Every structure is written in structure tokens, then in C-alpha cells.
């Protein structure tokens, strides 16, 4: 089913299957946080595509919350960079151009290589063990994905697992680097980085390749070679950049 927006374009309607069939539970976390998490996950799983409009009425109906709550959700996701509010059109999932992606990846390469060096210099053995466990989890989730980058059921759980495993890897890396300036700077890029990561990991074969690249980073850290670890990190990011930018350019041509 599709609907036509005021500008005459066609967009996929947001259906209940997009959000799951269960209403948001009334638990300790505020409904706004629950709704934000639900929409954020749909964006990062690519169930909501870049450029797709977020229609308040449909979100209210499918998430079972008030219009005021949905507006708060959109404001929060706009602050994170995952949603863009377009004059005369409304909110839509942020679309990153290939040139934007290239700049973000260049920034990541410099900053994360420094984080890997600092981790190699400052991390204690517990951090190193946690980083190895995180990269093992990345490999496990990559092995569980099918050729489409999703789990075999098609529910998108595979993609969520992969993104979660990558998040844990970088959480440990940042903790072990013991650098507040690095953490704060990378935090400003986090939402866009996750959006690009979701795009990259959606390409068949990329999850396994990424797991191997990050394992090489940990191998070098365990060997005490900070420069080799930083070089492996840069290689990983450049490969991810090539994959994601090619995917973005392909979408731009379609």
C-alpha cells in the first residue's frame, strides 16, 4: 500500500507491521522514551528508509501514543541527526549523501585510529578481554546473518544484533582509551555513524568482512602493537566507507 504526499511523490505507508503488533507497554520507562527507541530502531534497521516521511497521524495510530509524544520523539531524533524536518513537508528520515558519508568516514578514521592507540597504551587487561569478547560477538552475529544481511526469519533481528554487537565493541574501545575529549567528539557523530553502519552492514558479505577486520584490530592490540592496531582500524573504516558510499550512490541513481 502507498500514499501520495502533497508534493505528488509516492511514499511507503507506515503500517503496524513496521512497528510490531504489540502496543507499547506501560512500564517504568516513560512512553516518550519507548516510542523514541521504537522509531530509532526502525530507522537503524532500515525498515524506515532514508528520505521516507514520518507522518504524525500514522505514528500516533501505530505506536498508540499522543500526538504531543510523537512531536517530542521527532524533536529528539532530529537532535540526534536521524530525522530531518523539512519546511513545507515535515519530518523525514535523514538522507546522507555520498559526499557527507565520505567526510564522516574520514573523521572516523582519524579519531578511531587515535582511540585504538590510546586503548593500546592505557587499557587494562580486563578491557582487552572485554574487547576480544565484543569482537567475538560481532563474528557470531555476522555468521548468523543470511545473504541479505538479515536473520533467516526476515524480521531484521540479525541486523539489530549486528548493530548492537558493534555498539558494544566501540563502548569498550572508548572506555579503555580513557579519553574524555575523544569520547565527546565521537559522540557528536554517533547517530550518523550508526546510520552509515546500518547501510554498510546491509550489503551481503559485509558483516563477515567487518568482523574479520575488527578481529585484526584486537589481534594487534593483544600483540602490543599500537600502530598495527591503528592501521587495521583505518583499513576497516575505509572498507566500510567504500561499501556504504557505493550503496548510497546506487540509491541516488535509482
C-alpha positions, 0 to 999 in steps of 0.5 A: 500500500502507498500514499501520495504526499502533497508534493505528488511523490509516492511514499511507503505507508507506515503500517503496524507491521513496521512497528510490531503488533504489540502496543507499547507497554506501560512500564517504568520507562516513560512512553516518550522514551519507548516510542523514541527507541521504537522509531530509532530502531526502525530507522537503524534497521532500515525498515524506515528508509532514508528520505521516507516521511514520518507522518504524525497521524500514522505514528500516533495510530501505530505506536498508540501514543499522543500526538504531543509524544510523537512531536517530542520523539521527532524533536529528539531524533532530529537532535540526534541527526536521524530525522530531518524536518523539512519546511513545507513537508515535515519530518523525514528520515535523514538522507546522507549523501555520498559526499557527507558519508565520505567526510564522516568516514574520514573523521572516523578514521582519524579519531578511531585510529587515535582511540585504538592507540590510546586503548593500546597504551592505557587499557587494562587487561580486563578491557582487552578481554572485554574487547576480544569478547565484543569482537567475538560477538560481532563474528557470531552475529555476522555468521548468523546473518543470511545473504541479505544481511538479515536473520533467516526469519526476515524480521531484521533481528540479525541486523539489530544484533549486528548493530548492537554487537558493534555498539558494544565493541566501540563502548569498550574501545572508548572506555579503555582509551580513557579519553574524555575529549575523544569520547565527546567528539565521537559522540557528536557523530554517533547517530550518523555513524550508526546510520552509515553502519546500518547501510554498510552492514546491509550489503551481503558479505559485509558483516563477515568482512567487518568482523574479520577486520575488527578481529585484526584490530584486537589481534594487534592490540593483544600483540602490543602493537599500537600502530598495527592496531591503528592501521587495521582500524583505518583499513576497516573504516575505509572498507566500510566507507567504500561499501556504504558510499557505493550503496548510497550512490546506487540509491541516488541513481535509482 
